[in-house]
Structures are given as C-alpha cells and as structure tokens.
C-alpha cells in the first residue's frame, strides 16, 4: 500500500551518486520533494529530472529539497547526474527497501517486453518540515510525468 497524504514519511538512509549517506531526517525543518523514478537515463526519467533541474531555483525559493530515488547503482546514478548536471541528490535504493516502504515497488515493469521485476513506480511525494506527507502521486504508467504544478502549489 502506498504512503498517502497525512501519513508520516518513513525515514530512510541511502547512498547518493556522490557516495554520501543521505537520510530523509537530514532535512527536518525543510520541505522535501521526494521523487521515485524507474531507470536513470531512460527518456521520461531524464525529462522529469531535467524539469526539476531547470526549475531548481523555484524549489529552493519554496524552501524545498529535491531528492531523486531509483534502484540504479550509485555508479549509474553518478553518470546520469554528471551528464545532466543535476543540482540535487540522486539516491540509490539498490536493495529496493525504500520503494517497498513507500509502496511504490513495481512488481513487473514493461510486462511482455522487458519483464523487469522490482523497480520504482514513477511517483512524487511532498513532505513537510515535520516529516508529514502533504502530497502523494503514484503514476500508473511509467510514461507519465508527475503534476509539476500541483507539487509547487502544495509547497506554497
């Protein structure tokens, strides 16, 4: 079951593409936009992360820290981050624990084509300064993008 609005966001600690340990609790006192995406380097994932990169200043002005999470290795995430000059941490949930705790574990990605088991469903959560979920969007199709405007409105 997916985390929903009003829930306390489960804390986690993951390793970033810069090989640094990052915990959700590191950002208490600040809003967090937590983004789960299936694969670093894929078309829609790149478009989504680049959108957050390009609008990063707006998120800073809304006192929000953006965090991207996928099951890719830290090495793959580092290449992805460097290639696209992301200004926010990309975190590796290689062991698939956080995607399970947030209820965004995709049992079968691209059924019939790729049949990958256990990637993140594309999803976005806004977590307030106290750690409570204020916005939750889990997308049915990996080809869809989150509602960027709704995320910004929630932060306002």
Steps between C-alpha positions, in 0.01 A plus 500: 500500500632840403573777747217754495441862595498541876739209566838553660763442234711192575857602576779341300873520438635439151829562321506784248664514159779691677557201735357688799247363745178701485207458738156652470534617861801712393244741355267546800406865515492517119242387247603201286390403151567127484498358148511130418586411140549166321834532317780754473557601141165395357309760300217592737723477809751735342224742400356497854832549678601774253173679575593507870853610409372783281253618766733435794510868596121501544521203736777670698280810532223274635747370763495153347772241458458279192609135530489245217491125580536198272627143529796580275851460642682804636734472201218517246339787689831686508534476121137613461548794739827615343368475145195712584648731766238428765512736796337262748594159639419181314473210744548130435238266644686206349363262766143617428415564864384861473279443194331224699455717812339775288281251312645586159657163419411404142459120490533479123629788289426495125321165512555291190787719381756528775336317790720680755397421855541753777559851376344818637164614373530860389370696795531828684454586866515837672607467861464797733752631751372266771514188281132474409392417143311794347483373140516148358482401134574147379469474124344195337715527187878554501449716191306761698663790683400638839282808528774762537258784569315307771834431671589871498152598621530257790833657596347849500 
